[in-house]
């Protein structure tokens, strides 16, 4: 099943395995599916004498296999053959089960994971073509490997269609904790851990006193602006830490990037990897998967508080970026993952053959409409303004497709549905005040971004859009606090602009330090 080139790569990847790892497979009545999985697993196992395959006698709805380490279950199971984007998830699961892999959490995060109360069975429904699914699947595999009270099943929704239909899943990844929906859509290990701590509770660990980490400069955020600021700060000799939910930030949701000068073409995933690699070239401490719950910037030393850690520094650069803006209309929140979506690349295939709506006439909205028009019989685009804001070339492409209707000067009033699926979108024509209900089964929201500035709404000057206001040197309204990228009021939310602003913030920090303006 695997070609010789991949087999050779696997031999290199698994050359240093220490534990004995077994793929324990359970079958189904579909003998062909069982044979395909066995062939796949035997090809993988052939790459190392430390790997083996065995078959249990139980059967299920679809063939699956659990990873066994030294005759002990790890709690990590795959339902369906993990091809496509999930092939990497399998490789990492094997390495992680052996105690290897760069994605393993640092001691502080590992301690939180081990403190989670079980038992609980997690199940992540994925699509093998989804680019966001591997991050979630890999994070939950790590959690299961570190906490014996947690099991995790990575499930290819295509092999259990009846279950997907019964649960009303229309978005991936969707994570269930028992019968409870834990998460829908893109999420980081830190986000998932936060949710599990709320759902399961934790055991007391240590003395309960947060660890205090002291630096010269803290960079809050790991996107293009944050990484640029960290690199420049480190190059100026500052003891620098990056505190972030994920390295890469919002760019990880971008499939193709063709306007990063000197890089003619790349992807969000590749750029995120390159950003991490650049950080690793300097003495920068990276604290990923952190959710900052409090910030104190009133004194000479600025502090950020996470679950069991406090970070302090003379200077803080805020580069928290922006997140998807929601419609905030009735029916939206109830149907996220059940008819309301934000990513056409991941969730578009669920709506093949169905009429759908796209809200937003900017570049992202028209790109989404073009993608959906290739698999859906009809796409309705709703734009609040009197004209589309997308680039002309995108508008021309969309208008040439024939199955896209554009509704300008239109306000979305609500999403209709029963909580399990969407049946329509209610809108008002702003020119005539007439209301209409369009019978769509999916709504893709593409109305731009909102600044991730809530943590500082009481302590920094923000504009009406919630963006942090900065001067021409990225200084905020508080001495020693700088901001860069999409979280600020700087126009043009572009990767190349964010990188420049991050560099500028660090250089301003250095200049202020040299002048003795930072204590």
C-alpha positions in Angstrom: 0.0 0.0 0.0 2.9 2.4 0.8 5.3 3.1 -2.0 9.0 2.4 -1.6 10.0 6.0 -1.1 7.7 6.4 1.9 8.9 3.1 3.3 12.5 4.3 3.1 11.5 7.5 4.9 9.8 5.5 7.6 12.9 3.5 8.3 14.8 6.7 8.9 12.0 8.2 11.1 11.7 5.1 13.3 15.4 4.2 13.3 15.8 5.1 17.0 12.7 3.6 18.6 13.4 2.1 22.1 10.1 0.6 23.2 8.3 -2.3 21.6 5.2 -0.8 19.9 2.4 -2.9 18.6 -0.6 -1.9 16.4 -3.4 -4.0 17.9 -6.1 -4.2 15.3 -9.8 -5.0 15.6 -11.9 -5.8 12.5 -15.3 -5.5 11.0 -17.6 -7.5 8.8 -16.1 -5.7 5.8 -13.3 -8.1 5.0 -11.9 -5.8 2.2 -11.6 -2.9 4.7 -9.9 -5.2 7.2 -7.4 -6.4 4.6 -6.5 -2.9 3.5 -5.9 -1.8 7.1 -3.8 -4.9 7.8 -1.7 -4.2 4.7 -1.2 -0.6 5.6 -0.1 -1.4 9.2 2.2 -4.2 8.1 3.9 -1.8 5.7 4.4 0.7 8.5 5.6 -2.0 10.9 8.1 -3.3 8.4 10.1 -0.1 8.9 11.4 -1.1 12.3 12.0 -4.3 14.3 10.4 -2.4 17.3 7.0 -2.3 15.5 4.6 -5.2 15.1 0.9 -5.9 14.2 -1.5 -8.2 15.9 -5.2 -8.8 15.4 -7.8 -8.9 18.2 -11.0 -10.9 17.9 -13.4 -8.0 18.6 -15.2 -6.3 15.7 -16.7 -2.8 15.4 -18.4 -0.5 12.9 -15.1 0.1 11.1 -11.6 -1.4 11.4 -9.5 0.4 14.0 -6.2 -0.1 15.8 -4.7 0.9 19.2 -1.1 1.6 19.8 0.3 -0.7 22.5 3.6 0.1 24.2 5.6 -2.7 25.9 2.3 -4.7 26.2 0.5 -1.7 27.8 -2.3 0.2 26.0 -1.4 3.8 25.4 -5.0 5.0 25.1 -4.4 6.1 21.4 -6.6 4.5 18.8 -7.2 5.2 15.1 -10.5 4.3 13.5 -10.0 4.0 9.8 -6.7 4.2 7.9 -4.9 7.4 8.8 -3.9 8.5 5.3 -3.8 12.0 3.9 -3.0 14.7 6.5 -3.5 12.2 9.3 -0.5 10.1 8.2 1.7 12.5 10.0 -0.6 12.1 13.1 0.2 8.4 13.1 3.9 8.9 12.8 3.9 11.4 15.6 1.8 9.1 17.8 4.4 6.3 17.4 7.2 8.7 18.2 5.3 10.2 21.1 4.5 6.8 22.5 8.3 6.2 22.5 8.9 9.5 24.4 10.1 11.3 21.3 8.9 14.2 19.1 9.2 18.0 19.1 5.5 18.3 19.8 5.7 16.9 23.3 4.7 19.5 25.9 7.1 21.2 28.3 7.1 20.2 32.0 4.6 22.8 33.1 2.0 21.7 30.5 2.7 18.0 31.1 2.0 18.5 34.8 -1.4 20.0 34.0 -2.2 17.2 31.6 -1.3 14.5 34.2 -3.5 16.3 36.8 -6.7 15.9 34.7 -9.3 13.7 36.3 -10.5 10.7 34.3 -11.7 8.4 33.1 -12.9 9.9 29.9 -13.0 8.7 26.3 -12.3 11.4 23.7 -13.2 10.9 20.0 -12.1 13.3 17.3 -14.0 13.1 14.0 -11.7 14.2 11.1 -11.5 14.4 7.4 -8.3 13.1 5.7 -8.3 16.3 3.6 -8.7 18.7 6.5 -5.6 20.8 7.3 -6.8 21.8 10.8 -7.7 18.3 12.0 -4.1 17.0 12.6 -3.3 19.7 15.1 -6.3 18.7 17.2 -5.8 15.0 16.8 -2.1 15.2 17.6 -2.7 17.3 20.7 -5.3 14.9 22.1 -3.1 12.0 21.4 -0.4 13.6 23.5 -2.9 14.2 26.3 -4.0 10.5 26.2 -0.4 9.3 26.2 0.5 11.4 29.3 -2.7 10.7 31.3 -3.7 7.0 31.8 -7.3 8.0 32.6 -7.8 9.4 29.1 -8.5 7.5 25.9 -8.5 9.1 22.4 -9.9 7.8 19.2 -9.0 9.5 15.9 -11.9 8.7 13.7 -12.1 9.2 9.9 -15.7 10.3 9.5 -15.8 8.8 6.1 -15.6 5.2 7.5 -18.5 5.7 10.0 -21.1 7.7 7.9 -24.0 6.5 10.0 -22.4 7.8 13.2 -21.6 11.1 11.6 -25.2 11.4 10.4 -26.7 10.4 13.7 -24.5 13.0 15.6 -25.3 15.7 13.0 -21.6 16.4 12.4 -21.1 19.0 9.7 -17.7 20.4 10.6 -14.3 18.9 11.3 -12.5 18.5 13.6 -15.3 17.7 16.0 -14.3 16.4 19.4 -16.5 14.4 21.8 -15.8 13.8 25.4 -18.1 10.9 26.1 -21.5 12.2 24.8 -20.5 15.9 25.3 -19.2 18.0 22.4 -15.9 19.4 23.6 -14.6 21.3 20.6 -15.5 22.1 17.0 -13.0 23.5 14.5 -9.3 24.5 14.8 -7.9 24.4 18.3 -4.5 24.2 20.0 -3.3 21.9 22.8 -3.6 24.8 25.2 -7.2 25.5 24.2 -8.2 21.8 24.5 -6.4 21.5 27.8 -8.3 24.5 29.1 -11.6 23.0 28.1 -10.8 19.6 29.6 -9.8 21.2 32.9 -13.2 22.8 33.1 -15.0 19.7 32.1 -13.1 17.1 34.1 -11.5 19.0 36.9 -7.9 18.5 38.1 -6.1 16.8 41.0 -4.0 19.0 43.2 -0.4 19.1 41.9 2.6 20.5 43.7 2.2 23.3 46.2 -0.1 25.3 44.1 2.3 28.3 43.9 2.7 29.6 40.3 6.2 29.4 38.8 7.6 32.9 38.2 9.7 33.3 35.1 11.6 36.6 34.7 12.9 38.1 31.4 13.9 41.4 29.8 11.3 41.2 27.2 8.1 39.1 26.8 6.5 38.7 23.4 2.8 37.8 23.7 1.8 36.0 20.5 3.5 33.7 18.1 2.4 34.9 14.6 4.4 36.8 12.1 4.5 40.0 14.2 5.4 38.2 17.4 8.1 36.1 15.9 9.7 39.2 14.2 9.6 41.0 17.5 11.2 38.1 19.3 14.0 37.7 16.7 14.9 41.4 16.8 14.7 41.5 20.6 17.0 38.5 20.9 19.4 39.9 18.4 19.7 43.1 20.6 20.7 40.9 23.5 17.5 40.9 25.5 16.5 37.8 27.5 13.4 37.1 25.5 10.4 34.8 25.9 7.5 34.1 23.5 4.2 33.3 25.2 1.6 32.1 22.7 -1.2 29.7 22.0 0.6 28.5 18.9 3.5 29.5 16.8 2.2 30.7 13.4 -1.0 32.2 14.7 -3.7 33.1 12.1 -1.4 32.3 9.1 -1.9 28.5 9.9 -5.5 28.9 8.5 -4.2 30.3 5.2 -3.8 27.7 2.5 -1.9 29.7 -0.1 0.4 32.7 0.4 1.7 34.5 -2.8 2.4 38.0 -1.6 5.2 37.6 1.0 8.0 39.4 -0.8 10.9 37.3 -1.9 8.9 34.1 -1.2 6.8 33.7 -4.4 4.6 31.0 -3.0 4.2 29.2 0.3 1.4 27.9 2.6 0.3 28.9 6.0 1.5 25.6 7.5 4.9 25.9 5.8 5.3 29.5 7.0 4.4 28.6 10.6 7.1 25.9 10.5 9.6 28.4 9.1 8.7 30.9 11.8 9.4 28.2 14.5 12.7 27.3 12.8 13.8 31.0 12.8 13.0 31.3 16.5 15.1 28.2 17.3 18.2 29.9 15.9 18.2 32.3 18.8 18.3 32.1 22.6 14.5 32.6 22.8 12.4 30.6 25.3 9.1 29.5 23.7 6.1 28.9 26.0 3.5 27.6 23.6 -0.1 26.5 24.3 -0.5 29.2 27.0 -3.7 31.0 27.7 -3.0 34.2 29.5 -5.8 34.9 32.1 -4.5 38.1 33.6 -2.1 40.9 32.8 -0.7 43.6 35.0 1.1 46.4 33.1 0.7 49.1 35.7 4.2 48.9 37.2 7.8 49.0 35.9 7.7 45.2 35.5 4.9 43.9 33.3 3.4 40.5 34.2 1.3 37.9 32.5 -0.5 35.1 34.4 -1.3 31.7 33.0 -2.7 28.6 34.7 0.3 27.8 36.9 2.9 30.3 35.7 3.6 34.0 35.9 5.9 35.8 33.4 7.5 39.2 34.2 9.7 41.5 32.2 10.7 45.1 31.8 9.0 45.3 28.5 6.0 43.6 26.8 5.2 43.4 23.1 1.6 42.5 22.4 1.2 40.6 19.1 -1.9 38.6 19.8 -3.4 39.1 16.3 -7.0 38.7 15.4 -9.7 36.0 15.2 -12.7 35.3 13.0 -15.4 37.9 13.4 -18.9 36.4 14.1 -22.3 37.6 12.9 -23.7 37.8 16.5 -27.2 37.1 15.2 -29.8 34.6 16.5 -29.1 31.0 15.5 -25.4 31.5 14.8 -23.8 30.1 17.9 -26.3 27.2 18.2 -25.3 26.0 14.7 -21.5 26.4 14.7 -20.4 23.0 13.5 -24.0 22.1 12.5 -24.5 24.3 9.5 -22.5 27.4 10.4 -18.8 27.3 9.4 -15.8 29.5 8.9 -13.4 27.3 6.8 -14.4 26.1 3.3 -11.2 24.0 3.0 -12.2 21.8 6.0 -15.9 21.9 6.0 -16.9 22.6 2.4 -17.1 18.9 1.5 -19.9 18.4 4.0 -22.1 20.6 1.8 -21.4 19.1 -1.6 -24.7 19.0 -3.5 -26.3 21.5 -1.1 -27.3 25.2 -1.5 -25.1 27.4 0.8 -24.6 31.0 1.7 -21.4 33.0 2.2 -21.6 36.1 4.3 -18.9 38.7 3.3 -17.9 40.2 0.0 -14.2 40.7 0.7 -11.3 38.6 -0.7 -12.0 35.8 1.8 -15.7 35.7 1.1 -15.4 35.6 -2.7 -12.6 33.0 -2.4 -14.9 30.9 -0.3 -17.8 31.3 -2.8 -15.6 30.2 -5.6 -14.5 27.1 -3.7 -18.0 26.2 -2.8 -19.4 26.9 -6.3 -17.3 24.0 -7.5 -19.2 21.4 -5.3 -22.5 23.1 -4.6 -25.4 23.7 -7.0 -25.9 27.3 -5.8 -24.1 29.8 -3.7 -25.6 33.0 -2.3 -23.2 35.8 -1.3 -24.5 38.4 1.1 -22.6 41.7 1.5 -23.6 44.5 3.9 -22.0 47.2 1.9 -23.2 48.6 -1.5 -20.4 46.9 -3.4 -18.1 43.9 -3.2 -14.7 44.7 -1.7 -12.8 41.7 -3.2 -10.0 42.1 -5.7 -11.3 42.5 -9.3 -9.7 39.3 -10.5 -11.6 37.3 -7.8 -14.9 39.1 -8.7 -14.4 38.3 -12.3 -13.8 34.6 -11.5 -16.8 34.4 -9.3 -19.2 36.1 -11.8 -18.0 33.7 -14.5 -19.1 30.6 -12.6 -22.8 31.0 -13.2 -24.1 29.5 -10.0 -23.2 32.4 -7.6 -25.7 35.1 -6.8 -24.6 38.4 -5.1 -26.9 40.2 -2.7 -25.5 43.7 -1.9 -26.7 46.1 0.8 -28.0 43.1 2.7 -28.0 42.7 6.5 -28.1 39.2 8.0 -30.8 39.0 10.7 -30.5 35.4 11.8 -29.8 31.7 11.0 -32.8 29.3 10.9 -32.5 25.7 12.0 -33.2 23.1 14.6 -29.8 23.1 16.4 -28.7 20.0 14.4 -28.8 21.5 10.9 -29.4 24.8 9.1 -32.5 25.3 7.0 -32.2 29.0 6.0 -30.7 32.4 6.4 -32.9 35.4 7.2 -31.8 38.8 5.7 -33.0 42.3 5.2 -32.5 44.5 2.1 -31.2 47.7 3.6 -32.5 49.8 0.7 -36.1 48.5 0.7 -36.3 47.2 4.3 -37.8 44.0 2.9 -36.9 40.8 4.7 -36.3 37.5 2.9 -35.6 33.9 4.0 -33.2 32.0 1.7 -33.4 28.2 2.0 -29.7 27.2 2.5 -28.2 24.3 4.4 -24.9 25.9 5.2 -23.7 29.4 6.1 -20.0 30.3 5.8 -19.1 33.4 7.7 -16.3 35.5 6.1 -16.7 39.0 7.5 -13.2 39.7 8.5 -11.3 39.6 11.8 -11.6 41.1 15.3 -8.6 42.1 17.3 -7.6 39.8 20.2 -7.3 42.7 22.6 -9.8 41.8 25.4 -7.1 41.2 27.9 -6.1 44.9 27.7 -9.4 46.7 27.3 -9.2 48.2 30.7 -5.5 49.1 30.7 -4.6 50.3 27.2 -6.1 52.8 24.7 -8.2 51.0 22.1 -10.1 52.4 19.1 -13.8 51.7 18.4 -12.9 48.5 16.6 -11.2 47.2 19.7 -7.7 47.6 18.2 -4.8 48.7 20.3 -3.8 52.2 19.3 -0.1 52.7 18.7 2.2 55.5 17.6 4.5 55.3 14.6 7.0 53.3 16.7 4.5 50.8 18.0 4.4 52.3 21.5 1.1 52.0 23.3 -0.5 54.3 25.9 1.6 52.6 28.6 5.3 53.0 28.9 7.2 49.8 28.3 4.3 48.2 26.4 4.4 47.9 22.6 2.0 46.3 20.2 2.3 45.1 16.6 0.4 43.4 13.9 -3.3 42.7 13.4 -4.2 43.5 17.1 -3.3 47.2 16.5 -4.9 50.0 14.5 -2.2 49.9 11.9 -3.9 49.6 8.5 -3.6 46.7 6.0 -3.7 43.4 7.9 -1.0 41.6 5.9 1.7 39.2 6.8 4.5 41.3 5.5 3.1 44.4 7.3 2.8 42.4 10.6 6.4 41.3 10.3 7.6 44.8 9.8 5.6 46.1 12.7 7.0 43.3 14.9 10.5 44.3 14.0 9.7 48.0 14.6 8.3 47.2 18.1 11.5 45.4 19.1 13.7 48.2 17.8 11.6 50.8 19.7 12.0 48.7 22.8 15.7 48.7 22.3 15.8 52.4 21.7 13.8 53.2 24.8 16.0 50.8 26.9 19.2 52.6 25.6 17.7 55.9 26.7 17.0 54.7 30.1 13.2 54.9 29.7 12.7 51.3 30.8 13.3 50.4 34.5 
